[in-house]
Amino acid sequence: MESASAEDISLSLQRFGVVDYVVFLVMLGMCSAIGVYYGFFAGKVTADEYLMGSRTMKTFPVAMSLIASMFSGITLLGFPTEIYLHGIRYAFTCLAVVLMGVVACVAYLPVLHGLRLTSVYEYLELRFSKSARIFGSLLFLISMITWQPMVMYVPALAFNHVSGVNVHIITPVVCIVCTFYTCIGGLKGVVWTDVLQTIIMFVSMLLVVIKGTMDIGGADVVWQRNLDSGRIEGPDLSMDPTERHSLMVLLLGGVFGWLYGSSVSQNMSQRFLSLPTMKHASIAMLIYVVGGVILLNICFYSGLLIYATYHDCDPLTTQLAKAKDQLFPLMVMKTLGEFPGMPGCFVAAVFSAALSTLSTALNSMAAVILEDFFKTFRSKPLTERQSSILMKTVVIVMGAVCVALVLVVEQLGHLFQVYTSFGSITYGPSLGIFSAGLFLPWVNTKGVLVGGATGLIFMLWIILGSQFVIAAGGITFETKPLTVDGCTYNFTLKNITTAAHTDSDVFYLYRLSYQWYTLLGCTVTMLVSLVVSFLTGANDARSIDHRLLSPVIRWFLPSQKPDKGYESVELHVIANTEREGTKKGT
């Protein structure tokens, strides 16, 4: 065995040179330049232009923006780690993504797009009341504030691993750049930086997998090594809901997990609503789903490639990789580290995913705070100048909050399951209150508020309880075989649990796969909403304007009996359409 240690090898792989820094800085500079262009040189930016692109956005760039926002740094680094440790079964989530696209286009988007909304939570006021709108907006803001620091921490960790630069130095720098171009460029600036970042993601990931595959002898070697280790396997057909990634879990639970983010969350729906017609939105969804599935499969293949590269010397056991989310950067430096600029390109890709997600979140939070809070509670309309100052202030403040909360996130460990689990605390109830409005015409305001609050409390209990049990070792998940038999350097052995285990006294709901969480929260919210509505005086289904109900159930309802609710929807659509027409005319 050679005298070199794991620590020595780790330091030797930090080959981030001048060319790499230049590549990374060029990416940041190009993003900033796009923001400057749309902020200062593309004409006067009104509030509608800033948030919705005047609803004249082009389909392809919006679809590319959706793909970029779908993939955070957690995706690009966490998904390959998931495959490396647990095998290929999670890849069947691609089927859930396809099903989600169909459900969204058929059941959700036609209603939300047809109402000409700026904030998607306007729907809740039209369907229920102002209090329901505020409740939905608060759920969204909570999810974004807790989500952003996770999104930024992971790429900062990757940057630290390849360059040695402290996480607490690179995170503020990148957040400042993102906040800058989001603040001045508005939706058009965000969308076009997303297009650039999507291209960088695809090109960089392909470079990594192609060069990495060539280095170990071809795709057949990658396949065989993973097949021999049990990582290549068919779908798990178990009907047990506690199985982590069975096909049933991924198809049923996964569809609802993807559905929330792509249909009723402001950060994604805002892009669909910025398109001129529902036909354009459907085409954007198709491109988004196809592009998303392709990038997902690149991530999954990357996980197989990591194992094929380290099949006889696991970096986690030897502590060559200090954290699970450093596995992919470690392989990149081994594969591309000798080529100046290539590590910089990879880091640019990971940060591109994070920047697109963060800029989307910042822009959507500006929309929610302006539309759902200030305009809702302020009797006197805001001027264009006041609206502009408010939106840009929100972007700056939330960017600063993101930087501060990174200090908390770095204590959480491997973020893939944590990210998915904690997000579902609000995802399920949020999807539930929208679904109750769209599919259950009998649900009233009292019902939806009690249902949403119950769903939120229920999910807090289940998710925090399950995470506590996992942290205490009461539940462990099976890890595919790992070995250090082929290592040629000195290392301190780190024990990694590979067998699945669940203590017999663990509460059953704590054992459920985390993939169920959004569906579980949605179901509880809808059921409680329906029960409370009937106890407090359910709506007459005929009195609900059919434009507020999903096309899926309109055929099964009695003839519409217009009332005040119908008139309010009519006035809302007419007012928004006339306002947009006036702005286009001017």
N, C-alpha and C positions, 0 to 999 in steps of 0.2 A: 504494500500500500504506500502511496506517495506521501510525502510529509505535508503537503498542502492541506489546509483545513477548509471546512465548509465556509467559514468566515472569509478566508483569503480568496476563495473562488468567487464568493458573492461580491467582494470588493473589486475583483478583476473584471467582473462583468459590467461594472458601472462605467461604460465607455461612451457616455453621452458627451460628445465633443462639440467643437465650435459649429460645425455644419449642422448638427442636430438641433442646437439652440436656434440657429438661423431658420431652419425649416419650421420649428415650432413657433417662433416669433412671426414668421411670415404668415402663418395661418391666423394668428391673433390679429395681425395687422390688416389682413384682408377682411376679416369679420368687422373690424372697426371701420374700415373704409366703406363698406356697404352701409353700415349704420349712418355714417356721416353723409353719404350721398342721399339717402332717403330722408334724413333729417334736415338737410340744408339746401340740396340742389334739385330735388324732385318736385318742387312746388310747395305751396302752403299745406301744412299738415293739420287738418281739423281733427276733432275727437273721433268722429266716425272713421276717418282715414287712418288714424293712429291705431284704433282697436280692430277695425273690420276691413281695412283696405277698400272702403267704400263699396264693399260687396261686389267688386269687379276683379277679384283675384283670378289668376289663370289656374286651370286644373292641375297641370303637371307639377309646377313648383309647390303648390299646396300639398299634393300627394307626397312629394319628396320631403317637405317639412314634417308631415305626419310620420313618415318613416324615421326621420331624425329624432323626433320627439319621443317616439316609441322606444328607441334604443338609447338608454343612458349608459354611462360607464359601468354601472352595475351589471347591465346586460352583457356588454362586451367582455368583461372580466369574470363575472359571476357564473354565466351559463357554461363556458368552457370548464370552469372548476367543478360545477355540478356534474358534468359528464365524466370528468376525470375521476371523481370520487365515487359516484353512484351509478354510472353506466348510462346507456343511451335512452332509457325509457322516457325521460322527460321530453325527448324530441317529438313525441306524439302530440305535444301541445300545439304543433303546427295545424293539426286537424281542428283544434278548438279555435284557432285564429281564423281559419276559413269559415267555420260555422258562425263565428261572431260577426264577420262581415255581412253575411246573409241576414242574420237577425237584425243587425243595426239598420241596414238599408230598407228592410221590409217593415219593421215594427217601431223604430225610434226616430230616425232622422227625418222621415217625411213630415212628422208633426212639428218637430223643433225647427226645421228649415222653413216650413210653410208659414210660421208665425213671425218671420223676419226679426228674430231676437238678436240682441247684442250680448246680453248675459243670458246664458241658458236657464238661469234661475228665475228669469221673468216668467217662464212657463209656470212655475209653482204659484206665482201670484195670480196669473190668469185662471189657473185650474182650482186653486184653493184660496189663498189670502196672502197679504203682505207678510204676515208672521211666518208662513211656510217658506216664502222666498228667503227671508232672513236666515231661517234655520238651515236651509240648503246651502246658502252662501257661506255660513259659518263652518259647516262641515268641510266645504271645499278649502277654505282658508287654513283650517287646522291641518288638513292633509298636505297642503303645499308647504306650509312652514316646517313640518316635520320631515318632509320628503327631500327638500332642496339640499340640506347639508349632506345627506347620504349620497346624493347624486354627485356632489363635488368632492367628497372625501375619497371615493374609490379611485378616480383618475389621479388625484394628488398622491395617493399611495403608490400607484404605478410609476408616476414621475419620480418619486423618491427612490424607488427600487432601481431605476435605470440610471439615475443621475446623482443620487445622494443628497439632492436639495430637500431641505426640511419641508414637511407637509404644511406647516404653519406659515411658510413663506410663499409657496406657490399658490395656495388656495386664495389668499387675499388678492394676489396679482391677477389671477384669471377671473375671479369674481368681479373685480373692478372693470376689467375689459368687457365682460359680458353685460354688466349693468350699464356701462357706457353706451354700447351700441343698441341695446334694447331701449334705453331711456330716450335716445334721440331718433331712432329709426322707426319705432312703432312696428305694427304688424308686417308691413312690407319689408322692413329691414330684417326682422326676425325670420320671415319666410325665406328670403334670398340668402341669408347667412346659413340657414338650415340646408338649402340646396347645396351650397359649397361644402358644408360639413358632411352631408350624406355621401357626396362623391369621395371625399377624403376617407370616410369610414370604409366604403366598399373597396377602394383601391388599396388601402393599407392592409385591411384584413386579407384580401386576396394575395398580396405580396407575401405576407407572413405564412399563409397556409401552403402556397405554391413552393416557396423556398424551403420551408420546413419539411414538406413532403419529399422534395428532391434530396435533401440532406440525409434522410434515413432510408432511401432506396425506393421510394414510390408509394402510391396509394395502397397497393396490395400489401405492403409491409405494415402500413398503418392499420389496415383492416385485420390482418392476421394476428397481430400482437393484441389488439383489443378483443378479437374473437376468443383467443386463447385465455384471456383474463376474465372472460365472462361479461365484458362491458357491452358487447354486441348481443342483443337479445330481443325477442319479440315482445309485443305488448303484454302487460300483466292483466289477465282477464278476471282477476278476483273481483267479487262483489262486496268485499269488505271495505267500508268507507274509511277505515283507519290505515289502509295501505297508502303509502306516501304518494306514489305515482302510478296507480293502476289506470287502465284505459278509461274506466268509468269515471274515476276522479278527474282525470285530465279533460275529458269531453264535457261532463256536466259542470263540474266546478270551474274548470278552466274557461269555458265560454263566458261565464258571468264575470270572471276576473278580468278578462280582456274587454268585455262589453262595457263595463263601467268607464274605463279609460278612453274608449273610442266613441262613446255615445253621449253620456250625460255629464262628463267632467268638462269644465270650462276650458281647460288648457288644450284639449283636443277638439271639442265640438266647435270652438271659436273658429277654427280653420275651415271646417265644413260649412259653417254659417256664413263665412266670408265669400263663398262661391255664389254666382248669380242664380243658379237654378238647382233643383234637386237632381236633375240629370248629371250636372257637373259634379255634384257631391257623390253620386253613385259611382261615377268613373274614377274619382279621386279615391274612393274606398277600395275599388278593385285594384288600382295601382298600389295603394298602401298595403293591402293584404298580400299581394304577390311579392312586392319588394320586401315586406316584413318577413315573409316565410323564407325567402332566399337568404336574407341576412341572418335569420335564426339558424338556418342550416349551416351557414359558414361558421357561426359561433359553436354549434354542436360538433362540427368536424374539427374545430380547433381543440376542443376537449379531447377528442380521440388522438389528435396529433400530439398533444402534451403527454398523454400516457405512452404513446409509441416512442417518444423521445426519451422519456425517463422510466421506461418499463422495468429496468433492473436496478434503478437507484432513485427511490422516491425522495424528492427535495423536501417534503414536509417532515418526513421521518428524520432526515439528516439535518434539518433546520437550515438548509440552503435557502429555502423560502421561509421567511419568518411568519407569514400569514397565508392563508389559503388563497386570498385574492391577489397574491404576488406570483402565482404559478405561471400565468400567461405572460406577464412581463419578463419573467425569468427565461422562458423559452424563447421569447423574441430576442433577448440580448444574446442568447447562445446562437440563435439562427442568423440574426441580422447585425449583431453588434460590430462585426468587422467591416461593415459597409457604411461609410460616413453618410449621415443623413437618414438612414433607414430607421434607426431607433427613434429619431425625431419625428419621422412620418407616423410611426405607430403611436407615439404619445399624442401627436396631433389628432389621430383618429379617436383615441379614447377621450380626449378632452373635447373633441368635436361633438361626440355623443352627449357628454355632460353639458356643454355650452348650449346645445340646441334644446335640451330638456329644461335647463335653468331659464333660458331666455323665454321659452314658451310659458313657463310658470310665472315669471315676472310680469309678462304682458297680460296674461289672463287674470292675475290678481289685481292689476290696475283696472281691468274692465269690471271685475266684480265689485271692487270697493267704490268705483265711480258710479256704476249703474245701480247696484243693489243697496248701497248705504247712503252715499251723499245725495243722489238724485231722489231716492225714495223718501228720505227724511227732510229734505230741504224744499221748502215751499217755493222759493224764488229760484228760477233756473240758473245754472252756472253759465258764465260766459265761456267762450272758446279758450280765452287766456287762463281762466280759473281751472277749467277742465285739464288743460295741458299741464299746468303747474302741479295739480293734484296727482295726475297719472305718473308724471316723472318723479315726484316725491315718493310715491308708493314703490316704484321700481328701485329707487336708491335705498330706501329704508329696508325693504325686503332683501335686497342684495347684501346689506350689512348684517342682517339677522342670519342669513345663510352662513356667512363667514364665522360668526360667533358660535353657532351651533355645531360646527365641525368638531369643536373640542369635545362635545358630548358623543357624537357619532363614533369617534375613533375608539371608544370603549366597548363597542358592541360586537366586535369580532367579525366572522364571516357574514356578509350582509345579504346574500341572496334570499334566504328564507326569512331573515329578520325583516328585510325590506318588504317582501310580499305579505308577511303576516301582519305587521303593524299598520301597513297601508289599508288593510281590510277592515280595521276598526271603523273607519269612516266610509270606505268604499261600499260596503254592504248596505248600511242605512241610506246612503245617498242614492244608490241604484234603486233601493226599495221605495223611497218616497216618489221618485219619478215613475217607477213601474206601477205603483198604486194609482197615480194620476192617469196614466196612459191606459191601463188595463182594467181598472176597477172603478167604474163610474159612480158607484154607490158610496165611495169613500169621501168623507167630508174633512174640513180643516182640523177639527178636534181629533179625528181618527188619525190623520197623517202625522200630526205633531206628536201625539202619544206613541204612535207606531215608530216614528223616527227616533224618538228619545229612548224607547224601549230597546230598539235594535242597537243603538249606540252603547247603552249600558250593558246589554247582553254580550256584545262583541268585545267590549273592554274586559269583561269577566273571563270569557273563554280564551281570548288571545293572551292576556297578561298571565292568566293561570297556566296555560300550556307552556308559555315561554319560561315561566318560573320553574316548572317541572323539568323542562329540557335543560335549563341551566344547572339544576340541582342533580342532573344525571338520572332522573327517573325515567326518561325516554331517550334512547340512543338509536341512531339509524345505521343500517348496514352500509358499510363502505366496501367497495370492490377490493380485491387483493392488491397489496402494495408490498414491494420488496426492496431491500438495500443490498442484495447479494452481489450486484455488479458495481458497487461504488468503488472508486479508486482514490478517494481522499479521506482524510480523518474527519470524524464528526462525533457529536454528542447525540446519542440516540434519544429521540422523542417518542414516547409511547402514544400510538394512535389507535383508538377503539375502532374495530372493524365489524363487530357483531351488533345486530339489532337487539334491543332490550327494552322492555316496558315493565315497570313495577306493577304488581298485581293490584295494588290499591289506588292506582291512578284513575281519576274520574274519567268516564267514557268519552265525554265531549272533548276533554283535553287530548285524547288520543287521535282525534280526527285529523286527516291530512289537512295541511294548511291551504291546499287548493280549494277546500270547501268554504273557506271563510266568507268570501264575498257573497256567494249564494246563500249561505246560512244567515248572514245579516240581512240580506234582501228579503228572504222568506219570512223571517221573524217580523220585520218591519211591515210587510204587506199583510200578514195574517192579523197582527195586532191592530193595524189601521182599519181593516175590514170589520173586526169584532167591535171595536170602540165606535165606529161609525154607525153600526146598526143599534148599538146601545144608546147612542145620543141622537138618533134621527138621521138615518142614511139618506143620501141624495136620491131623488127620482132620476133614474138613468135617462129619461127623456128630456130633462132640463139641462143636461150637459152638452155644450156645443161639440158636435162630432169632430171638429177640427182640433180639439184638445185630447182626443182619444186615438189610440193606435188604430191604423187601418185594419189590423188583424182582427179586432173585435167589433168593428163598426157594423159588419154584416149581421151580427148576432143580436144587435140591440133594437129595441122598439123605435118607432119613428121619433125624430127629434121634435121637442116642444120648446122653441126659443124662449128665453127669459132674459133677465138682466145680464147674466153671464155670457149669453150669446152676443149681446150688444157690445159688451166690453171687449170681447175678442175681435169683433168686426172693427171697432174703433181703433184698437191697437194695431191691427194689420194695416188699415188704411193710413193711419198717422205715420207709421214707419215707412210705408211705401212712398207717401207723398214727401216726407222729409228727405229720403234718398234721392227721389226724382228732382227735388229742388236743388240739392247739392250737386248733382250731376249736371243740371242745367246751368248752374253758376260756374 
